[in-house]
Structure formats: structure tokens, C-alpha cells
Amino acid sequence: MHALNWLLINLGNAAQWLWEALKSACAAAWDGVDFVLNPVLSPVLAVLNPLCTALADGAYFVLSPLPVWLGLAIISVLTGAVMLIAFRYTSNQKAIGRARDDITANLLALKLFKDELGVTFRSQGRIMGALLRLQWHMLRPLLIMLLPMLLLLGQMGARYQWRPLRPGEQTLISLRLAPAHASLVDAQLDSGPAAIIEAGPVPGGGELVWRVRAGEPGRHMLRVNIAGATVEKELVVADTLKRVSAERLGSRWTSQILHPTEPLLPAGGPVDSIAIQYPAVQSYLYGANWWILSFFVLSMASALLLKPVFKVRF
């Protein structure tokens, strides 16, 4: 019994060690990828995000008379159709067709010659080779479409993930200080008609936090005066669903994807980020974290339905 306990304990420790090692390796790999991509993608996103925001504002203005769920459905179906056409013209359709045909032919061989061991092994090897070729030929269009898809999802998240504050609703505004200014405790928040400041700034953990109550409806600009610098942050007060920016951050490409609608914070300033705790949108179709599921289901369904129309193989 003692030997079994010792074995189980050591197996558990080994599994935990392997898991931690895997997490560390993945984190190190991601840091390397981020180190390479950030200098390239951050300037590109700084140019593309304002253009995408303007285009998205125009599109959602056209869709605004419709119910929110219908607007999401229209965007999803159109995206599926556009991505299907893009896949058609950025992929090697002949090579994909040959790989598909090879898979079908060798599956048929497995059924017809299931008693022939040599044929079975050769067919299985050919299927694996065809699958690898298929994935290789699908990689290029997927990489080409990745950035446009991320830009689209960032714009949709700003409209479906959170909702504006309602007049009189309480929330918190958090300002994260840069490491060189982490000891600062003196800052002034100029909220204007956007909000009534009830408490703050409360320092702690490298942050300054204000509790505010939403004021007049509209798209307002908050201003924080700190260490001789002025940092602005948009605050939206409305009873309807509108675009909101939950956080304004520095020049990391990942943060620019997640929060694309406001310009980057000035580099080298006293503030790393400033965030507003907007309430999540409540809906099982287009609400927080549900909208992306609805989007992918509808866009993939539309792509599959339109696949024979555009004669696309994937």
C-alpha cells in the first residue's frame, strides 16, 4: 500500500511538473512571437484601427433601425460569404481538389481491400500524406484572412461585449500607472457632464481608482491630469446599445486587437492603461461571450451553404 501511495504521489508530482514546464515553454514561445510581431503589427494596427472603426460605425449606422440580433445575423452571413470568396481566390483549389480526391480514393481502397494488409498500410499512409497536403494548402488563405478577421472581431466586440452606462449607474474607473510612476497618488479626474465623482482616487497596487456615477447621455471625453500630463478616455452614457471602449492601452498589438476604437496612450507617459467597468451585454444571442459563438455558427453555416454556389473546395 505504501508503494502504491508513493507511486501515485510521484506520478502526480511528475504530471504537475510537466504541466508547469509546458506552460513555461508556451509562455516563453509566445513572448518570442510577441517580441517579433509587436514592432511590425503595432504601427500597422495604429493606422488600420481608425479606418476600421469609421467603416464599422457607418455599417452599424445602416443596421441601427434593425433589431440587434438581426444586425449580428446579417454581418455573420455576409462575413461567411466574403471569407468563402476570399478563400476561393487565395487558395490553390486544384491542389486542394487533388488532396480531397486522394483521401476519397484511399478510403474506398480501405473498404474494398480490407483483407489485404499491404494495401491497408499503403492506403493509410497515402491518406495521412493527403491530409498533410490539404492542411498545407489551406494554411496560406487562413493566414491571409487572419488579420482582417481579427480586425472585424475587435470592432464587433466593442459593440456586443459591453453596453454603455445608463444615466445614474455606478461604475469604477481604473488607471494603471507605469512602473516608473507606480508611487504616484495625486491625480485629478475631470469628468465634466459625463459622470459625478463619488470617491477617489484610491491608490493601491500601482493603480488609482475612482467610483463615479454616470451623468448626461452622450459620448463624452474624460480627462485625467497626472504628473504634468493629460490622459483622455472616452465614456459612453446611453440607454441603447452603442460602441464602447472598455480600456485604452499602450502600444501592444494584442491590446490594439482587443480594444481598437481609441488611439494608443502616449509612449513613455505615466499611465499604462485606463479602464472603465462597463456592464456586460445580457443576451444569449448577441450578449457578452455569446455573440462570438453566434457569429461563428452563422458565418460557417452560410459558407457551407454557399460552397456549391461559388464552387469552392476546402
N, C-alpha and C positions, 0 to 999 in steps of 0.2 A: 504493500500500500504506500509506503514511504517512497519507494522507487517511482511509482506511478505519479504521485504528487510532485516529486522532483522533476519528472519529465514534463508534466503539464505546465508547471511554473516556468521552466526554462523555455519550453516551446512558446508560451505566451510572451515571455521577455524577448525572445528572438523575433517573434512576429511584430511586437511593438517597435523594436529597434529597426527592423526592415521598413516598417511604415514611416518612421521618423526620417530614416535615411532617404526614402523615396520622396517624401515631402521636401526635404532639404535640397535634393538633387533637382526636383522640379522648380523650386523657388530660385535656385542658382541659374538654371537654364532660362527661366523667364526673365530674371534680372539681366542676363546677357542679351536676350532678344530685345528687351526694352531699351537697353543701352544703345543697341544698334538702330532700332526703329525710331526712337524719340527724336533725334536730330533731323530725321527725314520727314516723318509724318506730322510732327507738331507744326512746322511752318505751313505745310500743305493744308492741314485742317484749319489753321488760323485764317486762311483765305477761303476755303470751301464752306466752312460752317455759316458765315454770314449770308452767303449766296443761297445755301440750302434752307436757312431759316426764312429768308424772304420768299423763296419759292413755296415752302410749306405753308407760310402764312396766307399766300394767295390761294393755294389749293384748299385749305381749310375754310377760308372765307367763302369760297364757292359752295363747299359742303355744309356750311353752318346752318342753312334752313332745314337740313335733314336730321333725323334722329341720330344720336351719336353712334349707335350700333350699326346703322346703315352706312354711315360715312366710313367706319372701320372696314365694313364688308367690301365696299367699293374699292377702297385703297388696297385691300388684300388681293382682290381678284385682279385688279389692274397690275399690281406688282407681280403676281404669278404669271400673267401673260407676258409682261415685259421681260422678266427673267428667262422665260421659256424662249423667247425670240433671241435674246442675248446669248443664251446657251447654244442656240442653233447656229449662230454665225461666229462664235468664238471657239467652238469645239470642232474636232475632226470627226464629222459624222460618219464618213466611210470607215474609219478605223474602229469607231465605236460599234458600227454595224457588224464588222467582221468579228470583233470580240464577242458580241452577243450571239452571232451565228455559231461560232466555235463552241460556246458554252452549251447552246441548244443541241448541237450535233453530238457532243461528247456525253451529254446527259442521256440522249437517245441510245448511244452506244452502251452505256452502263446498263440500260434496261434490256437491250437486245442480247448482249453478250455477258450477262451477269455470272455465267458459269465459267467464263474464260478469265483466269486470274491475270494473265499478262495484259489483256485488253482493258480489264478493270483498272489496273495500276496506271497504264498509259493514259487512259481517259481522265482519270482523276488528276494526273499531272498536267494534262492539257487544260482542264478546267481551271486549275489554280493559275496557270500561266495566262489564260484568257482573262481571269478576274483581275490579275495584276495589271495587264494591259488596259483593261477597262478603267480601273481606278486612275491609272496614269493619264489616260486621255481625258478623263473628267476633271483632273486637277487644275489644268490651265483655265478653263472657263470659271471654275469655282473661285480661283484666286482673283481673276479679273472682276468678278461680281462681288467680292467680299467687301471692298471699301464702299461702293455705292449702297450695299445692304446695311452696313454699319451706320452710314450717314442717315439713311432712312429710319432705322430703328431708333437712333438718337432723337430725331425730330418727333417720332411718334411717342416715345417715352415722355417727352416734355408736355405732351397733350393728354396722355391716358394714364400715366403713372400717378400723378398728383393732381389735385384740384386747387383752385385759388382759395384764399381765406375768405370767409364770409364776414360782412361787417359786424364788429363786436366780438369776433372769435379770437381766443388767445393762442399765442404760439411763442416759440423761442427762436432767437437769432443768435447763432454761434459764430464767433470769429476766432479762427485758429491762427496763432502767432507763428511767425518764422522762428526757427531755433535761436537765431542771434538776438531776437527781441522777446524771448519767452517770459522775461520778468516784467514786461510792461503791464501796468494795471490801470493806466489812465487813458481813457478813450471816450469820445463823445459821439453819440448816435443822433443824427439829425433825421428824424422820420417824417417831418412835415405833416401833411394831412393823411399820410398812408397809415399811420399807426400811433397809438398812445403808449408811451413807455411807462410800464408799471414797476419795473425793477431792473437794476443793473447799471453798469456792467459788473458781473460777478466773476472774479478771476479763479482759475484753477486748472491744473493740468495743461498749461500752455494755451488756454482758451479764455475768451471773455464772452459772457453770455448775458443777453438781455431778455426779459419777458415783456412782450408787447401785446396790445390788443388792436386788432385790425380797425382801421378808420374808414375813410370815404372809399367807395368803389372806384376802381380805376387801375391803371398800370403806372405805379409810382417808382421813384428812384430814392432809395435810402442812401445816406452819406455818413461814413464813419471817419472822424478825424482822429488820427493816431500817429504819434511820433513825427509830426510835421507833414504827414501825407494824408490824402483823402481817398478813401476806397468807397466805390459805389456798388450797390446791389439792388437789383430790381425786386419789387414786391407787388404782387397782384392781388387785388381785393375784388371779388365778383361773386354773384350768386349762380353763375353758369360756368360750364366747363371751358376753360381757356388755357392757352400755353403758359406754363410757369417754369421757372428755372430754380430748382431747389438749392443749387450750390454754384458758386463762382470760384474757380480754382486757378492754379498756376499752369505752366506750360507742359503738362504731361499729356501725351497723346491719348492715353486711356481716359483721362478725365474730360478731354475735349470730345470724345465719342459719347460719353455718358451724359454730359451737360453741355450741349453745343450752342445754346442760344444766347449766351453772354460772352463778351470778349474776355481774354485772359487777364488775370491780375498782373500788374507790372512786376517784372523780374527784379529780384533783389530788394523788394519792399518789405515792410514789417509784417505783412499779412500773407499767410499761406493759402487760406480759404475763408470764405464767409458763406454760411448756410442758413436757410430758413426751413423750419419744420412744417412743411405743407402737409395737410391731411391726404391720405391715400384716396384714390377714386374707388367708390364702392359699387362694384358690378361684377357678375360672374361672366359677362361677355366682353366688356371693354374696360374693366376696372384694373387696379394695380395688380400686376403679375398675371392677370388673366388675358389682357389684351394681346400679349405676345403669343400665347397659345392659340387664341382665335385667329390671329394674323397668319401664323404658320399653317394651321389646318386649312384655312380658306385659300391661301395662296398656293399651297401644294395641291389642293383639290382642283383648283382652276387650271394649274399647269398640267395635271394628269388628264383633265377633260379636253384641254386644247391641244394636247400632244399629237393626236392624229391629224388635226386640222393643219398644223404647221409642219407636219412630217418630221418630228424631232425624235431622235433615239437617244436614250440615256439609261 
